């Protein structure tokens, strides 16, 4: 029985297995509303990457990669809801109450970045291409429970919060960022992490604009995921520029943006806002 339960827990979260055994009842369709923090991950250019390897080699390498990220999620008491190809959907506060679930999710995202970097360094030493990952986080209400049919169910988290978290991840490609979070995540943990504002957007499927922030690092002593002095200085420069953009001070913002891009020419977020300002001036 113990061996069977252990094997079963490898297919669905162990919390569900434990609850089914303790309750002694059959699972039913339906769920409950809960405040959760959701994290989505995705590998950059995975389709092109997969064409470089045989199916068996890709499976072994992908499994190693997913195991690496999953360990960091579990270490911060998150649940891996599902794997979607090379992507991971992780949830916090889906089962037991976690007062600091948004904080734990942000720490997990930063730890996943560090673990991904270490894995890529190892692969690089073997002459193998790395897997570069983007992350998106959002916090809000969602339904946690069983969906499907009476014969086959899946325990998962669904709702607009999940969709928005996925959109946060997808926006990284546009802004050249690695970890993007929504305004609800930022508002909850702004005093514990270094963020920089990126843009105000209307994600696909949303009716209202939301503010999007890049998660840089922790403000507290926390090893390799702590924000550096260079990170803090760069964010201070950027915050001044972003405030000017928000106040529609186009001329002042343009001058400071040009100086900023001289220092950080590869910053796609800065390039995006530069193009937006130039477009506004052209219209005027």
C-alpha positions, 0 to 999 in steps of 0.5 A: 500500500505504501509503495502504491501510494508513493507511486500514485503521488508521482502523478498528482500532488501528494497533498491530494493523495494524503487527503484522499487516504485520510478522508476515505471518500471518493473524489467528486467534481467541483471546487472551492474559491481560494486566494492563490499565487500562480507561477508559469514558466516557459523555455525560450525557443523550445521548439527550435531547441527540440529540433537539435536533439533526438527524442530520447535525448530531449526527454532525458534532458527535459526531465532533468530540467523539470526536476530541477525547477520542481525541487525549488517549487517544493522547497518553497511549499508550492505545488506543481499543478501540471507540466505542459510540455516544457512549461510548469504551472505551480500554485501556492495556497491551494491546499493548506493555508499559507499566510506568506504564499506570495512571498514564497512564490517569488522566492521560488521564482528567483531560486528557479532562475538560479538553479536554471543558470547552474544547470545551463553552466553544467550543460555548457561544460559538456558542449550542450545548449542551455534552456533559458526560462521565463517566469510569470506570477499573479495572485488572486482568487481562483477555483481549486478542485476537480474538473473533468468527467465522472470517470476521469478527473483532474485536480487543478486550479482554474480561473482568470487568475491562472490566465493572467499568470500565464499572460505575465509569463508571455509578456517577458518576450516583449520586454526582454525580461525574465520574471514578470509579476502583476500589480497584485503580487507587487503590492503584497511583497513590494517591501521584501523584493526589488522590482522595477515597473515595466509597463501598464498593459491590458493582457489578453482576456482582461478588460482592464489595464494592470501594472506589470513589474520585473522581479529582480531579487530579494531585499533581504539577505538571501544568498544568490537571489539577493539584489545587488548594489548594481541592481538597485542603482539601475532600478533607481535610474529606471524608476526616475525615467518611468515616473516621467513617462507615467506623467507624460513628460515626454521630452525629459523622459526621452533625454534620460532614456537615451542616457540610460540606453547608452549604459544598457543598450540591450534593455528591451523594455527601455527600447519599447518605451523609447519607440512609444515616446518617439511615436507619440512625438511623431503624432504631435 
